């Protein structure tokens, strides 16, 4: 049996400014830094053998704060496969302004649907198509070998992983929103099945 902790990075500067972020390398806001410190406290009771993060600063910095606060030192693997969804033409644009231009419903579909991509960007299914093979090859492999794994990534790459772990449908995933700085902790057996889940609010 092994633990998998999934952490969405703390609030980024563009989360604060209500902008679509995607692959733009935006730093944590002051609140995001506090959220990372709070996340460290929530995870203190666990021990981990390895960590994975995207190549984006907000996820890397969140992981660094968690590890430093808890005095942890274990291998960290960085890969763009678990980067945030690429929002294409919407990156850097204010979400409310986009709603005025395209309408609430269209923006909601771009943000939450499984297979509709924003202009020039990725649909959720595209994010899943790169994140899940990486998850299976590396993260799930570690878990099946009994290693406890900490993942610091992004709303949509983590939605793809949660969808896979919890066997959610395309319709179920529409309502799934993973908050910043709130760990989702799964207990995984040697077959790679979820036997327990905790959300550490």
C-alpha positions as CSV (number, residue, x, y, z in Angstrom):
1,X,0.0,0.0,0.0
2,X,1.3,3.5,-0.9
3,X,0.2,7.1,-0.6
4,X,-0.3,9.5,-3.5
5,X,-0.7,13.2,-2.6
6,X,-1.9,15.5,-5.4
7,X,-1.4,19.2,-4.8
8,X,-2.5,22.0,-7.0
9,X,0.0,24.8,-6.7
10,X,-0.8,27.8,-4.5
11,X,-2.6,30.7,-6.0
12,X,-0.6,32.3,-8.9
13,X,-0.3,36.0,-9.7
14,X,-2.6,35.4,-12.7
15,X,-5.1,33.4,-10.6
16,X,-5.3,36.5,-8.4
17,X,-5.7,38.7,-11.5
18,X,-8.4,36.4,-12.9
19,X,-6.4,35.7,-16.0
20,X,-6.1,32.5,-18.1
21,X,-2.6,31.2,-17.3
22,X,-1.9,27.9,-19.1
23,X,1.8,27.5,-20.0
24,X,2.8,31.1,-19.1
25,X,5.4,30.8,-16.3
26,X,3.7,33.0,-13.7
27,X,4.9,33.1,-10.1
28,X,2.9,32.5,-6.9
29,X,1.0,35.4,-5.4
30,X,1.6,36.2,-1.7
31,X,-1.6,34.2,-0.9
32,X,-0.2,31.4,-3.0
33,X,3.0,31.3,-0.9
34,X,0.9,31.2,2.3
35,X,-1.2,28.3,0.8
36,X,2.0,26.4,0.1
37,X,3.1,26.8,3.7
38,X,-0.4,25.7,4.9
39,X,-0.2,22.7,2.6
40,X,3.1,21.7,4.1
41,X,1.4,21.6,7.6
42,X,-1.4,19.5,6.2
43,X,1.1,16.9,4.7
44,X,3.4,16.9,7.8
45,X,2.0,13.6,9.0
46,X,3.1,11.8,5.8
47,X,6.4,10.7,4.5
48,X,7.2,10.5,0.9
49,X,9.9,8.8,-1.2
50,X,9.7,10.8,-4.4
51,X,8.1,13.9,-5.9
52,X,6.9,14.9,-9.4
53,X,6.2,18.4,-10.6
54,X,5.6,20.2,-13.9
55,X,8.3,22.5,-15.3
56,X,6.3,25.6,-14.4
57,X,7.5,27.9,-11.6
58,X,4.3,28.0,-9.6
59,X,4.2,24.2,-9.2
60,X,8.0,23.9,-8.6
61,X,7.9,26.7,-5.9
62,X,4.9,25.2,-4.2
63,X,6.7,21.8,-4.0
64,X,9.9,23.5,-2.7
65,X,8.1,25.3,0.1
66,X,6.4,22.0,1.2
67,X,9.6,20.1,1.2
68,X,11.6,22.9,3.0
69,X,9.0,23.4,5.7
70,X,8.9,19.7,6.5
71,X,12.7,19.2,6.2
72,X,12.2,16.6,3.4
73,X,14.9,15.6,1.0
74,X,14.0,13.1,-1.7
75,X,14.2,12.9,-5.5
76,X,12.2,15.4,-7.5
77,X,11.3,14.7,-11.2
78,X,10.2,17.6,-13.4
79,X,8.3,17.1,-16.7
80,X,6.2,19.2,-19.0
81,X,3.8,16.2,-19.4
82,X,2.0,17.4,-16.2
83,X,2.1,21.1,-17.1
84,X,-1.2,23.0,-17.0
85,X,-3.5,22.8,-19.9
86,X,-2.4,25.2,-22.7
87,X,-5.1,27.8,-23.1
88,X,-4.0,29.1,-26.5
89,X,-5.4,32.5,-27.5
90,X,-6.9,32.9,-24.0
91,X,-3.6,32.9,-22.2
92,X,-3.1,36.2,-20.4
93,X,-6.7,37.3,-21.0
94,X,-9.0,38.3,-18.2
95,X,-11.7,35.7,-17.7
96,X,-14.5,38.2,-17.1
97,X,-13.5,40.1,-20.3
98,X,-13.6,36.9,-22.3
99,X,-17.1,36.2,-20.9
100,X,-18.3,39.6,-22.1
101,X,-16.9,38.8,-25.6
102,X,-17.9,35.2,-26.0
103,X,-20.6,34.7,-23.4
104,X,-20.6,32.9,-20.0
105,X,-21.6,29.6,-21.5
106,X,-18.9,29.4,-24.1
107,X,-16.2,30.4,-21.6
108,X,-17.5,27.7,-19.2
109,X,-17.4,25.1,-21.9
110,X,-13.7,26.0,-22.7
111,X,-12.8,25.9,-19.0
112,X,-14.7,22.8,-17.9
113,X,-15.6,20.6,-20.9
114,X,-13.6,17.4,-21.7
115,X,-13.3,17.7,-25.5
116,X,-13.8,21.3,-26.5
117,X,-10.5,23.3,-26.9
118,X,-10.2,27.1,-26.6
119,X,-8.9,28.8,-29.8
120,X,-5.3,27.7,-30.4
121,X,-5.2,25.7,-27.1
122,X,-5.8,22.2,-25.6
123,X,-9.0,20.5,-24.7
124,X,-9.1,18.7,-21.4
125,X,-8.7,15.4,-23.4
126,X,-5.5,16.7,-24.9
127,X,-4.0,17.5,-21.5
128,X,-5.1,14.0,-20.4
129,X,-3.5,12.5,-23.5
130,X,0.0,13.7,-22.3
131,X,-0.5,13.6,-18.5
132,X,-1.9,10.1,-18.2
133,X,0.8,8.1,-20.1
134,X,3.4,9.9,-18.0
135,X,1.4,9.2,-14.8
136,X,1.1,5.5,-15.6
137,X,4.8,5.0,-16.7
138,X,6.4,6.8,-13.8
139,X,4.1,7.8,-10.9
140,X,1.8,4.7,-10.9
141,X,4.9,2.5,-11.3
142,X,6.4,4.0,-8.1
143,X,3.1,3.5,-6.3
144,X,2.7,-0.1,-7.3
145,X,6.2,-0.7,-5.9
146,X,5.1,0.7,-2.5
147,X,6.7,4.2,-2.8
148,X,4.8,7.2,-1.4
149,X,4.5,9.9,-4.1
150,X,3.9,13.7,-3.9
151,X,2.8,15.5,-7.0
152,X,2.7,19.3,-7.4
153,X,0.9,20.2,-10.6
154,X,-2.0,22.1,-12.0
155,X,-5.8,22.3,-12.0
156,X,-6.3,20.5,-15.3
157,X,-3.4,18.0,-15.3
158,X,-4.6,17.0,-11.8
159,X,-8.2,16.8,-13.0
160,X,-7.1,14.3,-15.7
161,X,-5.3,12.2,-13.1
162,X,-8.3,12.3,-10.6
163,X,-10.6,11.4,-13.5
164,X,-8.5,8.4,-14.2
165,X,-8.1,7.3,-10.6
166,X,-11.7,7.7,-9.6
167,X,-13.0,6.4,-13.0
168,X,-15.1,9.6,-13.6
169,X,-17.0,10.1,-16.8
170,X,-16.6,13.1,-19.2
171,X,-19.8,14.5,-17.6
172,X,-18.5,13.9,-14.0
173,X,-15.3,15.8,-14.7
174,X,-17.2,18.9,-15.7
175,X,-18.0,19.6,-12.1
176,X,-14.6,18.7,-10.7
177,X,-12.6,21.7,-9.5
178,X,-9.4,21.2,-7.5
179,X,-8.7,24.1,-5.2
180,X,-5.2,25.6,-4.9
181,X,-3.1,24.4,-2.0
182,X,-5.5,21.6,-0.9
183,X,-3.9,18.1,-0.9
184,X,-5.9,15.2,-2.3
185,X,-4.4,12.0,-0.7
186,X,-5.1,8.6,-2.1
187,X,-4.2,5.2,-0.7
188,X,-3.2,3.0,-3.6
189,X,-2.8,-0.8,-3.5
190,X,-0.2,-2.9,-5.4
191,X,-2.7,-3.3,-8.3
192,X,-2.9,0.5,-8.7
193,X,-6.4,0.7,-7.3
194,X,-7.7,3.5,-5.0
195,X,-8.7,2.0,-1.6
196,X,-9.1,5.3,0.3
197,X,-9.2,9.1,-0.4
198,X,-8.9,12.1,1.9
199,X,-9.1,15.8,1.0
200,X,-7.0,17.8,3.5
201,X,-8.9,21.1,3.7
